[in-house]
């Protein structure tokens, strides 16, 4: 695996991606805790945009894929509460 600056190990790329995802989630969810609560779709789009920016700054040339894997099952939020 490599970026515009040269080779990068998979474990390092995974670590950086996880750190960037955590930072993006923190920014988006902090804003979401204020009233009125934003719709989930807007939060998702905000997260993807924030993640794309943070990951692009950390690993030049990186991409954020926004499609779900076929094996991913959607979560319906009304079903989370027993």
Buried (B, 14 or more C-beta within 10 A) or exposed (E): EEEEEEEBEEEEBEEBBEEBBEBBBEBBEEEBEEEEEEEEEEBEEBBBEBBBBBBBEBBEEBEBEEEEEEEEEEEEEEEEEE
